[in-house]
Amino acid sequence: MLTIPHPSAILSPEAVKQLRQFAPEAEKLQELHPVQLQVIHGQHWFKLLVPERFGGLGYTLPEALLLEEGLAWADGATGWTVTLCAGAGWFIGFLDPAIVPTVFNGQAACLAGSGNASGVAKKKGDHYEITGFWSYATGATLATAFTANCTIEEDGRPLKHPDGSPVILSFLFLPGEVAIRKNWQTMGMIATGSQSFSVNGLSVPQSRSFQIDQQHAVLPDPIYQFPFLQLAETTLAVNSSGMAHRFIELCEPLVHSRTNARMITMLEESRMQLEAIRRRFYHLIGVAWEDCIKQQLISTAILQNISHTSRELAGTALLVTHTLYPYCGMQAADPATEINRVWRNLHTASQHSLLISN
């Protein structure tokens, strides 16, 4: 049987203490607390998918997923912010090498962005003129650079692929080039600061554009040969898993205080249900990663299975919290409690399009 460390085994007790201690204050600030950020920067977590030679951690995908799950177990907003910002940092593998030193220069380097192609980039010689508005950029107020997707126009016409789909490129913006709109108003993940940002008629050189696929990777590390869709799905799914693990822990004393045998049975069944899908998930990741580091093409069947299992893991995390929530009493309904914050964060995260089953 595959043994996967519990999320609580990933972080130091001191890091967990600091991340949790300042989580309520972070909600009031509507962004991560300075102490939480100090922990993140001190551990270089925003650069966990950046190679060591560029000042990052150079984690493998399995290592990154375990860390992100552990962070989400410690504090959902911290885990989500690190996951999304580190995911944007993964784009270092596709950026023009000439601009990498500018973007990743310093401990506080942090990228935020959006996957929606809600901008238009008009090609003007060796530059692009870009106008667009992008929502839900986690960590926007912390970002030292932004990434965004745009459809492309040339000579007044949208560019299309042979199949008729629009040509989409990703672009890199600097903080002074974007306008941030603080419109993040949700019941959970409040501290992620997932604000919107926009540009209007911004001219950027062609070197600021990049394509996110294996064929256009400019760094040789295996992590940049892992397909972006499954990378995104898996990293989001482990956040749900981490938060569900914490919800079960917080639920346990509340259920046991009622000395109800049926409730205790449901608690244990929920724990086993989550762990079973989690083992399958990490087994699949291990198989795919082995192919990746051997420079073998990951089969379509495995990638489809990873996508399905990622959604199943996230769905199971949500299901077990639904099952146990009615037995947690009024503490679970009090916004000032940790169990309520975990519940709100998990349900807000569940609305991400990549976690919704088709």
C-alpha positions in Angstrom: 0.0 0.0 0.0 1.3 3.4 -1.0 2.1 5.5 2.1 1.8 9.3 1.7 2.8 11.5 4.6 0.0 13.4 6.3 -0.1 17.1 5.4 0.9 17.8 9.0 4.3 16.2 8.5 5.4 18.6 5.8 5.9 21.9 7.6 7.8 22.7 10.8 5.5 23.3 13.9 6.8 26.8 14.1 5.8 27.7 10.5 2.3 26.1 11.1 1.9 28.1 14.3 2.8 31.4 12.6 0.6 30.8 9.5 -2.4 30.0 11.7 -1.9 32.6 14.4 -2.1 35.4 11.9 -4.8 34.0 9.7 -7.7 35.9 11.4 -5.8 39.2 11.1 -5.1 38.4 7.4 -8.8 38.2 6.7 -9.2 41.7 8.2 -6.4 42.9 6.0 -7.8 41.1 3.0 -4.3 39.9 2.1 -1.7 37.7 3.8 -0.3 39.1 7.0 3.3 40.4 7.0 4.3 37.6 9.4 2.9 35.0 7.0 4.7 36.6 4.1 7.9 36.6 6.1 7.6 32.9 6.6 6.8 32.4 2.8 9.7 34.5 1.7 12.1 33.0 4.2 11.3 29.6 2.8 11.3 30.7 -0.8 7.9 29.1 -1.3 6.8 31.5 -4.1 9.8 30.1 -6.0 9.2 26.4 -5.4 9.0 25.6 -9.1 11.9 27.9 -10.0 15.3 26.1 -10.5 17.9 26.5 -7.8 20.2 28.3 -10.2 17.7 31.1 -10.3 17.3 31.3 -6.6 14.3 28.9 -6.4 13.7 25.6 -4.7 13.7 23.5 -7.8 11.0 21.1 -6.4 9.8 18.1 -8.3 6.1 18.0 -8.9 5.4 15.4 -6.2 7.4 17.5 -3.7 5.6 20.6 -4.7 2.1 19.0 -4.3 3.0 17.7 -0.9 4.2 21.1 0.2 1.1 22.9 -1.2 -1.2 20.4 0.5 0.7 20.9 3.8 0.3 24.7 3.4 -3.4 24.4 2.7 -3.7 22.2 5.8 -1.9 24.9 7.9 -4.0 27.8 6.4 -6.1 27.6 3.3 -5.5 31.2 2.2 -1.7 30.8 2.5 -1.7 27.5 0.6 -3.9 28.9 -2.2 -1.7 32.1 -2.5 1.5 30.1 -2.6 0.1 27.6 -5.1 -1.2 30.3 -7.6 1.8 32.5 -7.3 4.3 29.6 -7.5 2.3 28.4 -10.5 2.8 31.7 -12.2 6.5 31.5 -11.2 6.6 28.2 -13.2 6.4 30.3 -16.3 10.1 31.0 -15.9 10.6 27.9 -18.0 9.0 29.7 -20.9 10.1 33.3 -20.6 12.7 35.1 -22.7 15.9 34.3 -20.7 17.0 38.0 -21.0 14.1 39.2 -18.8 14.4 36.4 -16.2 17.0 38.3 -14.0 14.7 41.3 -13.8 11.6 39.3 -12.9 13.2 36.9 -10.3 15.7 39.2 -8.7 15.2 39.1 -5.0 13.6 37.2 -2.1 10.2 38.9 -2.5 9.7 38.1 -6.2 6.1 37.0 -6.7 4.1 36.6 -9.8 0.3 36.9 -10.1 -1.9 36.4 -13.1 -5.0 35.1 -14.8 -5.5 32.2 -17.2 -8.5 33.9 -18.9 -7.8 35.2 -22.4 -9.6 38.4 -21.6 -7.2 40.8 -23.2 -6.4 41.8 -26.8 -2.9 42.2 -28.1 -2.5 44.1 -31.3 0.8 43.3 -33.1 2.7 46.5 -34.1 6.0 45.5 -35.6 8.2 44.1 -32.8 5.8 45.3 -30.1 2.2 44.5 -28.9 -0.4 47.1 -27.9 -2.5 45.5 -25.2 -5.8 46.3 -23.6 -7.5 43.9 -21.2 -9.1 43.2 -17.8 -8.3 40.1 -15.8 -10.2 38.8 -12.8 -9.2 36.7 -9.8 -5.4 37.3 -9.8 -4.4 35.7 -6.5 -1.7 37.7 -4.7 -2.2 40.8 -6.9 -1.3 43.2 -4.2 1.9 41.3 -3.5 3.0 40.8 -7.1 6.3 42.0 -8.5 5.1 40.9 -12.0 1.9 39.9 -13.7 1.1 37.3 -16.3 -2.0 37.4 -18.6 -3.4 35.8 -21.7 -4.5 37.7 -24.8 -6.0 36.9 -28.1 -3.9 38.3 -31.0 -4.8 40.8 -33.7 -2.6 41.7 -36.7 -3.5 44.3 -39.3 -6.9 44.7 -37.6 -7.8 41.0 -37.8 -7.9 38.3 -35.1 -5.3 35.6 -35.8 -6.7 32.1 -35.9 -5.3 28.6 -36.0 -6.2 26.3 -38.9 -9.0 24.8 -36.9 -10.6 28.3 -36.4 -9.6 28.7 -32.7 -8.1 32.0 -31.7 -4.3 32.4 -31.3 -3.6 33.1 -27.7 -0.3 34.3 -26.2 0.7 34.9 -22.6 2.3 38.2 -21.6 4.4 39.6 -18.8 3.6 42.9 -17.2 5.4 44.9 -14.5 3.6 46.4 -11.5 3.7 50.0 -12.7 2.1 49.0 -15.9 -1.2 47.6 -14.5 -4.1 49.0 -12.6 -5.4 46.9 -9.7 -9.1 46.9 -8.9 -9.8 45.7 -5.4 -13.0 43.9 -6.1 -12.4 40.6 -4.4 -15.5 40.1 -2.3 -16.1 36.5 -1.3 -17.1 34.5 1.8 -13.8 32.7 1.9 -10.2 32.9 0.7 -10.5 36.5 1.7 -6.8 36.8 2.6 -5.7 35.7 -0.9 -6.2 39.2 -2.2 -7.4 37.8 -5.5 -8.0 41.2 -7.1 -8.5 42.1 -10.7 -6.0 44.0 -12.9 -6.1 45.8 -16.2 -4.0 47.5 -18.8 -5.1 50.0 -21.4 -3.1 50.5 -24.6 0.0 49.2 -23.0 3.0 48.7 -25.4 5.2 45.8 -24.6 8.1 44.3 -26.6 7.7 41.0 -28.3 10.1 39.5 -25.8 7.4 39.9 -23.1 5.2 37.3 -24.9 5.5 33.6 -24.3 3.8 30.3 -25.0 3.0 27.7 -22.4 3.6 24.3 -23.9 6.4 21.8 -23.8 7.6 22.6 -27.3 8.3 26.2 -26.3 10.1 25.5 -23.0 13.4 27.4 -22.8 14.7 25.6 -19.7 15.6 21.9 -19.8 14.3 20.9 -16.3 11.6 18.1 -16.4 9.0 20.2 -14.6 8.6 22.4 -17.7 7.8 19.3 -19.8 4.8 18.5 -17.6 1.6 19.6 -19.3 0.3 22.9 -17.8 -3.4 21.8 -17.6 -2.6 18.8 -15.3 -0.1 20.9 -13.4 -2.8 23.4 -12.6 -5.4 20.8 -11.8 -3.2 18.8 -9.4 -2.0 21.8 -7.5 -5.5 23.1 -7.0 -6.8 19.7 -5.9 -4.2 19.2 -3.2 -5.3 22.5 -1.7 -8.8 21.1 -1.3 -7.3 18.0 0.2 -5.2 19.9 2.7 -8.2 22.0 3.9 -10.4 18.9 4.2 -7.8 17.2 6.3 -7.8 20.2 8.6 -11.6 20.3 8.7 -11.7 16.6 9.8 -9.2 17.3 12.6 -11.2 20.3 13.9 -14.4 18.3 13.6 -13.1 15.4 15.6 -13.3 16.8 19.2 -16.7 18.3 18.4 -18.1 15.0 17.3 -16.5 13.0 20.1 -17.9 15.4 22.7 -21.4 14.2 21.7 -20.5 10.6 22.3 -22.7 9.6 19.3 -21.5 6.3 17.8 -23.0 6.9 14.4 -21.3 10.3 14.2 -17.9 8.9 15.2 -18.4 6.2 12.5 -19.1 8.8 9.9 -16.0 10.7 11.0 -13.8 7.7 10.5 -15.4 6.8 7.2 -14.9 10.3 5.9 -11.2 10.2 6.9 -10.7 6.8 5.1 -12.7 8.0 2.0 -10.4 11.0 1.6 -7.3 9.0 2.2 -8.2 6.4 -0.3 -8.6 8.8 -3.2 -5.5 10.7 -2.0 -3.4 7.5 -2.3 -4.6 7.0 -5.9 -3.9 10.6 -6.7 -0.3 10.5 -5.5 0.3 7.1 -7.2 -0.8 8.5 -10.5 1.4 11.6 -10.0 4.4 9.3 -9.3 3.8 7.3 -12.5 3.5 10.4 -14.6 6.5 12.1 -13.0 8.7 9.0 -13.7 7.8 9.3 -17.4 8.5 13.0 -17.3 12.0 12.7 -15.8 12.9 9.9 -18.2 11.9 12.4 -21.0 9.2 10.1 -22.1 5.8 11.3 -23.4 3.2 11.0 -20.7 0.3 9.0 -22.3 -3.0 10.6 -23.0 -4.7 8.0 -20.9 -2.6 8.8 -17.8 -3.1 12.6 -18.3 -6.9 12.1 -18.6 -6.8 9.9 -15.5 -4.8 12.6 -13.6 -7.5 15.2 -14.6 -10.3 13.0 -13.5 -8.6 12.0 -10.2 -7.7 15.6 -9.4 -11.4 16.5 -9.6 -12.3 13.4 -7.7 -9.9 14.4 -4.9 -11.3 17.9 -4.8 -14.9 16.6 -4.9 -14.2 14.1 -2.1 -12.7 16.8 0.0 -15.9 18.9 -0.4 -18.1 15.8 0.2 -16.6 14.9 3.5 -16.9 18.4 4.8 -20.6 18.4 3.7 -21.1 15.1 5.5 -19.5 16.2 8.8 -20.5 19.9 9.0 -24.0 19.3 10.4 -22.4 17.5 13.4 -20.0 20.3 14.3 -22.5 22.5 16.2 -22.6 26.3 16.3 -18.8 26.6 16.3 -18.8 25.6 12.6 -21.2 28.5 11.9 -19.2 31.1 13.7 -17.0 33.2 11.3 -14.6 33.8 14.1 -13.6 30.2 14.5 -11.0 28.3 12.5 -13.3 25.5 11.5 -15.7 28.0 9.9 -12.8 29.7 8.1 -11.6 26.3 6.8 -15.2 25.6 5.6 -15.5 29.0 3.9 -12.1 28.7 2.3 -12.7 25.2 1.0 -16.1 26.1 -0.5 -14.7 29.3 -2.1 -11.8 27.3 -3.7 -14.3 24.7 -5.0 -15.7 27.3 -7.4 -12.5 27.3 -9.5 -13.4 26.1 -13.0 -10.6 23.5 -13.1 -12.1 21.7 -10.0 -15.6 21.4 -11.4 -16.4 18.0 -13.0 -17.6 18.1 -16.6 
